[in-house]
């Protein structure tokens, strides 16, 4: 097996990371649109509440609800 270096722009797909989300990102799903390699695993919807967090079972990305929910009325 070869130990060829990966080009820097390739990065590591599905590397564990934190993503802050807001109400505009709901319903939360991973991978999110516009992310590099967004199609690297099946889309999974993650339940999340304001102030909460969820971890994607496929890639380990940690989503933190940093925004506030719209208040009624």
Secondary structure, 3 states (H helix, E strand, C coil): CCCCCCCHHHCCCCCCCEEEECHHHCCCEECCCCCCCCCCCCCEECCCCCCCEEECCCCCCEEEECCCCCCCC
